[in-house]
Amino acid sequence: MDESNLGSRFIPAARPEGVTLTRWLCDEIRGAILSGKLKRGWALPATRQLAETAGVSRHIVVNVYEQLAAEGYLEGEIGRGTFVREEILEDFLVSAEPPEPAEAREIWADGYDPPIRPFRVMQPAIDQFPLRAWKCAATRSLRGYSRESLSGGQVAGLLRLRSAIAAYLTSSRGVSCSAHNVVVVSGVLPAVQLIARLLIKPGDPVWFEDPGYTGAMHEFESCGARIVAVPVDQAGLDVERGRKLCPAPRAVYLTPAHQFGLGTALSLERRLALLALARQRGTVLIEDDYDSEFRFAGRPLPAMKGMAGGDEVFLLGTFNKLLFPAMRLGYLVVPDSWMDRILALRFRMDRYPATLPQEILASFIESGDFIRHLRRMRQLYGDRREILARQTARHLDAILEIPAIDAGLYTPAYLRNEMSSTTASTLAAKHGVDAWPIDRFTLKRRDLRALLLGFACFPETEIRSGVLSLAKALRSLQRRRG
């Protein structure tokens, strides 16, 4: 018998419950072709024959053959019948093993891809997030959704959310602003991109904290800014040193409430000096308020934006660290004189943010769940910071020193031996501990030796085990030297 006619003996398997006749028959024939049960060039049963075998109408078989022909599995010849094609799409799909990942690949895209282990920096306690309250906020938002909600968005962001953010900033951060000053963004860096593209011309000098948030620095560099590294001490950015390095900067980027790197707060004297600089030189101040809400002793420090003379301050904030990383929502409080230009640039860059996540967040804030969550997290993070400090003092007293900083999601830990920050970080990684070296965030300074240790998302048992692993790692080099 001609082998090409063997396909005429094809009999499909029994149809699973709940699967339509057409889908069942399509899947059966397609699967038989891909598995080799129906070989290339074989003739399929005539439509009447297969209809009788499968117990379906001829019309269904005709539709199935036409569908599989459209997908490139079958071809028909008038007078001869229907055949499996000699070449199908899968023949052109290259199968290859994925490349082996590099041994020490750093994930810069978002920082959350690797397994979370002590002491990951900037990671909130996602397991403590009130998911039920968030789902209720989502339900309320969807209940009020309409066709008009699908039509588009607002360049500055949803008015309802901007109003909720303005009310929150007024009550908790001392910032007198309205919804018309607020622009909704997806995080701090998109806000920095907007400001940098609007402010900076090639060669413009910009003061940056040293150490500081290098992610923001790169955004200014991409616009041609000349970065002026201004050292940070226990009172924050050294304004007098900055004046000597560059007396008239175009902008100053700083994290005054919880300095990124050393964790210090900018003193009142230096805040006033910066506001005076802005007034005298026309310098724009960019205040990154990334985790200031998490202050464990007393109320969060008032924002510079809310102080007298703060009219020319841009205030940046993010919900990605206050709530959860996948939130991808933040805000930018813009001075009145800059608002039209910011919105025009924002429209050219990405039009407007997605509406539904904003609706949900606005409902979450309005319900009071946002404030309740922040209060709980302040207490929790404060407790975890104390646990880390006690465990470090107990097991790493001669090696690491944690300063008395009562804010944020992480703390610096200063090395008390001769070990470099990079060496200590590498040793920690080999023992299963994430400890960022301060070197990653220094610009010109070489006098700092410290690790950044996150504590917010780790319960007491993980903090204890993490400290023991870190102690083992840092003592291993001392033993080898000894």
C-alpha positions in Angstrom: 0.0 0.0 0.0 1.2 3.5 -0.8 2.6 4.9 2.5 1.2 8.4 1.7 -2.3 7.0 2.1 -1.7 5.8 5.6 -3.0 9.0 6.9 -6.5 8.0 5.8 -6.6 5.6 8.7 -6.3 8.5 11.2 -8.7 8.1 14.2 -8.9 10.9 16.8 -8.8 10.1 20.5 -12.0 10.6 22.7 -13.1 14.2 23.1 -12.4 15.6 26.6 -15.3 16.9 28.6 -16.0 20.6 28.1 -14.0 20.9 24.8 -15.9 22.0 21.7 -16.0 19.6 18.7 -14.0 22.0 16.5 -11.3 22.6 19.0 -11.0 19.0 19.9 -10.6 17.8 16.3 -8.1 20.7 15.5 -6.0 19.8 18.5 -6.0 16.1 17.6 -4.9 16.5 14.0 -2.3 19.2 14.8 -0.9 17.1 17.7 -0.7 14.1 15.4 1.3 16.1 12.8 3.7 17.5 15.4 4.2 14.1 17.1 4.9 12.4 13.7 1.8 10.2 13.9 0.7 11.9 10.7 3.8 12.2 8.6 4.6 14.9 6.0 2.9 14.3 2.7 0.3 11.9 4.0 -3.3 12.2 2.9 -5.9 12.8 5.5 -9.3 11.0 5.5 -11.9 12.5 3.2 -14.2 14.9 5.0 -17.2 12.5 4.9 -15.1 9.6 6.2 -13.6 11.5 9.1 -17.0 13.0 10.0 -18.4 9.5 10.3 -15.4 8.2 12.2 -15.4 11.1 14.7 -19.2 11.3 15.0 -19.4 14.9 13.9 -21.0 16.7 11.0 -19.1 17.0 7.7 -19.3 20.8 8.1 -17.2 20.7 11.2 -14.5 18.6 9.5 -14.4 21.1 6.6 -14.0 24.0 9.0 -11.2 22.1 10.8 -9.3 21.3 7.6 -9.6 25.0 6.5 -8.3 26.2 9.9 -5.3 23.9 9.8 -4.6 24.9 6.2 -4.6 28.5 7.3 -2.2 27.7 10.1 0.1 26.0 7.6 -0.3 22.4 8.6 -2.4 21.1 5.7 -2.8 21.8 2.0 -5.5 20.6 -0.4 -5.4 19.6 -4.0 -8.6 19.5 -6.0 -9.5 16.0 -7.0 -6.8 14.5 -4.8 -7.8 15.4 -1.2 -6.1 17.0 1.8 -2.5 16.4 2.8 0.0 17.2 5.5 2.3 19.9 4.2 5.9 18.8 3.6 7.1 21.9 5.5 5.3 23.4 8.5 6.1 26.5 10.7 7.7 24.5 13.4 10.4 23.4 11.0 11.8 26.9 11.0 11.8 27.4 14.7 15.4 27.2 16.0 15.6 25.2 19.2 18.6 26.1 21.4 19.6 25.8 25.0 19.6 29.1 26.8 23.0 30.5 27.6 24.4 29.9 31.0 24.1 33.0 33.2 27.2 34.7 34.4 28.3 33.7 37.8 27.9 37.1 39.4 25.4 38.8 37.1 24.1 42.0 38.7 20.5 42.9 37.9 20.2 46.6 37.5 16.9 46.7 35.6 14.9 46.7 38.8 16.8 45.1 41.5 14.1 42.6 42.5 14.8 39.6 40.2 17.3 37.6 42.3 16.0 35.7 45.4 15.5 38.1 48.3 18.0 37.3 51.0 19.5 39.3 53.9 20.3 42.1 53.7 18.7 43.3 50.5 18.6 47.1 50.4 15.4 49.2 49.7 13.1 46.2 49.9 9.8 46.8 51.8 8.1 44.1 53.8 5.7 42.9 51.1 4.4 40.1 53.2 3.0 42.7 55.6 1.1 44.6 53.0 -2.7 44.7 53.6 -3.6 42.8 50.4 -7.2 42.5 51.5 -7.6 46.2 51.8 -5.9 46.7 48.5 -8.3 44.3 46.8 -11.3 46.2 48.4 -9.9 49.4 46.9 -9.6 47.7 43.5 -13.2 46.4 43.7 -14.4 49.9 44.6 -12.5 51.4 41.7 -13.7 48.8 39.2 -17.3 49.3 40.4 -17.1 53.0 39.4 -15.3 52.3 36.1 -17.1 53.4 33.0 -16.6 53.6 29.2 -15.4 57.2 29.8 -12.7 55.8 32.0 -11.3 53.8 29.0 -11.0 56.8 26.7 -7.7 58.2 28.0 -6.0 59.9 30.8 -4.6 63.2 32.1 -1.1 64.3 31.4 -0.4 65.2 35.0 -2.2 62.0 36.2 -5.6 61.3 37.7 -7.0 64.3 39.4 -8.5 62.2 42.2 -5.0 60.7 43.0 -3.3 64.0 42.7 -5.7 65.5 45.2 -5.2 62.6 47.6 -1.4 63.0 47.3 -1.6 66.8 47.9 -3.7 66.2 51.0 -1.3 63.6 52.4 1.7 65.8 51.8 0.1 68.8 53.4 -0.8 66.9 56.6 2.2 64.7 57.0 5.1 66.4 55.2 4.3 70.0 55.9 4.1 70.8 52.1 1.4 73.3 51.2 0.4 72.3 47.7 -2.7 71.5 45.6 -3.5 68.8 43.1 -2.4 71.3 40.4 1.2 71.1 41.6 1.3 67.3 41.5 2.4 65.1 38.6 2.0 61.4 38.8 5.0 59.4 37.6 6.1 55.7 37.8 8.9 56.4 40.2 11.8 58.7 41.2 13.9 58.1 38.1 11.2 59.1 35.6 10.7 62.2 37.7 14.4 62.9 37.5 14.4 62.3 33.8 11.7 65.0 33.4 13.5 67.5 35.5 16.9 66.9 33.9 15.7 67.1 30.4 13.9 70.4 31.2 16.6 72.1 33.2 20.0 71.0 31.9 22.0 72.2 29.0 25.4 70.6 28.2 28.0 71.8 30.7 25.5 73.0 33.4 26.9 72.2 36.8 24.8 70.1 39.2 25.7 69.4 42.8 25.4 65.8 43.9 25.8 64.2 47.3 29.0 62.1 47.7 28.0 59.3 48.4 24.7 59.6 46.7 22.1 58.1 44.4 24.1 57.4 41.3 21.0 56.3 39.3 19.8 59.9 39.4 23.3 61.2 38.6 23.4 59.2 35.4 20.1 60.8 34.3 21.7 64.2 34.6 24.9 63.1 33.0 22.9 61.8 30.0 21.7 65.4 29.5 25.2 66.8 29.5 25.4 68.0 33.1 28.7 68.5 34.8 28.5 66.7 38.1 30.0 68.4 41.1 30.6 65.8 43.9 29.8 67.5 47.2 30.8 65.4 50.3 28.3 64.4 52.9 28.9 64.3 56.7 26.8 63.8 59.8 24.9 67.0 59.1 24.2 66.1 55.5 25.4 67.8 52.3 28.3 70.1 53.1 27.0 73.4 51.6 30.1 75.4 52.3 32.3 72.8 50.6 29.9 72.9 47.6 30.1 76.7 47.4 33.9 76.4 47.2 33.7 73.7 44.5 31.1 75.5 42.4 29.4 78.7 43.7 26.5 78.8 41.2 25.2 75.4 40.3 22.2 75.0 38.0 20.7 72.5 40.3 21.3 70.6 43.5 20.0 67.0 43.8 19.8 65.8 47.4 18.1 63.4 49.8 17.7 65.6 52.9 15.4 63.5 55.2 17.4 60.2 54.9 20.6 60.7 52.9 21.0 58.0 50.4 24.1 56.1 51.5 25.0 57.4 55.0 21.4 57.8 56.2 22.0 61.2 57.9 19.4 64.0 58.0 20.3 67.4 56.5 20.6 69.9 59.4 18.3 73.0 59.6 21.3 75.3 59.1 22.2 73.6 55.8 18.6 73.5 54.6 18.4 77.3 55.1 21.7 77.7 53.3 20.5 75.8 50.3 17.3 77.7 50.2 19.4 80.9 50.3 21.5 79.6 47.4 18.4 79.0 45.4 17.2 82.5 46.0 20.5 84.2 45.3 21.8 82.2 42.4 18.6 80.9 40.8 19.6 77.3 41.6 16.9 74.7 41.4 16.7 72.3 44.4 15.6 68.7 43.8 14.4 67.1 47.0 14.2 63.3 46.7 11.9 62.2 49.6 12.3 58.4 48.8 11.7 56.8 52.2 11.3 59.7 54.7 8.0 58.4 56.0 9.8 55.6 57.8 11.2 57.6 60.7 11.1 55.6 63.9 11.5 58.4 66.5 9.0 61.2 66.4 7.2 62.5 63.3 8.8 62.4 59.8 11.0 65.5 59.2 9.2 68.3 57.3 10.2 68.5 53.7 12.3 71.4 52.4 9.5 72.0 49.9 7.3 73.1 52.8 9.8 75.6 54.3 9.8 79.3 53.6 11.7 79.8 50.3 10.7 76.4 49.1 8.8 77.7 46.1 11.6 76.7 43.7 12.0 73.2 45.1 11.0 70.1 43.2 9.8 67.4 45.5 10.0 63.7 44.4 8.4 60.8 46.1 7.6 57.1 45.4 5.0 54.6 46.5 7.1 51.8 45.2 9.0 51.7 48.5 6.2 52.8 50.8 3.9 50.0 49.5 5.4 47.5 47.1 7.9 47.5 44.2 5.3 46.5 41.5 3.2 49.6 42.3 5.2 51.7 39.8 3.7 54.9 40.9 5.3 58.0 42.4 4.8 61.8 42.3 6.5 65.0 41.5 5.5 68.3 43.2 6.3 71.1 40.7 6.7 74.8 41.3 3.9 76.8 39.6 6.4 78.5 37.3 7.6 75.2 35.9 4.3 73.3 35.6 3.4 74.1 32.0 6.8 73.2 30.7 6.9 69.9 32.7 3.5 68.9 31.3 4.5 69.7 27.8 7.6 67.6 28.1 5.7 64.8 29.8 3.2 64.7 27.0 6.0 64.3 24.4 7.7 61.6 26.5 4.9 59.2 27.4 1.5 61.1 27.2 0.0 60.0 30.6 0.2 57.2 33.2 -2.3 54.3 33.2 -5.6 55.2 34.8 -6.7 52.1 36.7 -3.7 51.7 39.1 -4.1 55.4 39.9 -7.8 54.8 40.7 -7.0 52.0 43.1 -4.2 53.9 44.9 -6.5 57.0 45.3 -9.2 54.8 46.8 -6.5 53.1 49.1 -5.4 56.5 50.3 -8.9 58.0 50.8 -10.0 55.0 52.8 -7.3 55.6 55.4 -5.7 52.3 54.7 -2.5 54.0 53.4 -1.9 55.9 56.6 -2.7 52.9 58.8 -0.2 50.8 56.8 2.5 53.4 57.2 2.0 53.5 60.9 2.3 49.8 61.2 5.4 49.7 59.1 7.1 52.5 61.0 6.8 50.4 64.2 7.8 47.1 62.4 10.8 48.6 60.7 12.0 50.3 63.8 11.8 47.0 65.7 13.7 45.2 63.0 16.4 48.0 62.8 16.9 47.5 66.6 17.2 43.8 66.2 19.8 44.2 63.5 21.8 46.7 65.6 21.7 44.3 68.7 22.7 41.3 66.7 25.5 43.2 65.0 26.8 44.5 68.3 26.8 40.9 69.7 28.4 39.0 66.8 30.3 41.7 64.8 31.3 44.2 67.5 35.0 44.3 66.4 34.2 44.4 62.7 31.0 46.5 62.0 29.5 49.5 63.7 25.9 50.6 63.0 25.3 54.3 63.7 22.3 55.7 65.5 20.1 56.4 62.6 16.4 56.1 63.1 14.9 56.1 59.6 14.6 54.3 56.3 14.7 50.8 55.0 18.4 50.2 55.5 21.4 51.4 57.5 25.1 51.8 56.8 27.4 49.6 58.7 30.9 51.0 59.0 33.9 48.6 58.8 36.1 48.9 61.8 39.0 46.8 60.5 41.2 47.4 57.4 38.9 45.6 55.0 37.6 47.5 52.0 33.9 47.8 51.3 34.2 45.9 48.0 36.1 43.0 49.6 33.6 42.8 52.5 30.7 42.8 50.0 32.3 40.0 47.9 32.9 37.8 51.0 29.3 38.4 52.2 27.9 37.3 48.8 29.9 34.1 48.9 28.2 33.3 52.3 24.7 34.0 51.0 24.4 37.6 52.2 23.6 40.7 50.2 25.5 43.7 51.5 26.1 46.5 49.1 29.5 48.3 49.3 29.3 52.0 49.9 31.8 52.3 47.0 28.9 51.6 44.6 27.6 55.1 45.5 30.7 57.2 46.0 31.7 59.7 43.3 35.1 60.9 44.3 35.5 59.9 48.0 37.8 57.1 49.0 37.7 57.6 52.7 34.5 55.6 53.4 34.5 51.9 54.3 31.0 50.6 54.9 28.3 48.1 53.9 24.6 49.0 53.3 22.3 46.6 55.2 18.6 46.4 54.5 16.4 45.3 57.4 12.8 46.2 56.5 11.7 43.0 54.9 13.4 40.5 57.1 11.8 38.9 60.3 13.9 38.4 63.4 15.0 34.9 62.6 16.3 35.9 59.2 18.1 38.9 60.6 19.8 36.7 63.2 20.9 34.1 60.7 22.0 36.8 58.3 24.2 38.4 60.9 25.8 35.0 61.8 26.5 34.4 58.1 27.9 37.9 57.7 30.1 37.4 60.8 31.4 34.1 59.3 32.1 35.8 56.0 34.0 38.8 57.4 36.0 36.7 59.9 37.1 34.3 57.2 39.6 36.9 55.7 40.9 37.7 59.2 41.6 34.0 59.8 43.4 33.6 56.5 45.6 36.7 57.3 46.3 35.4 60.8 
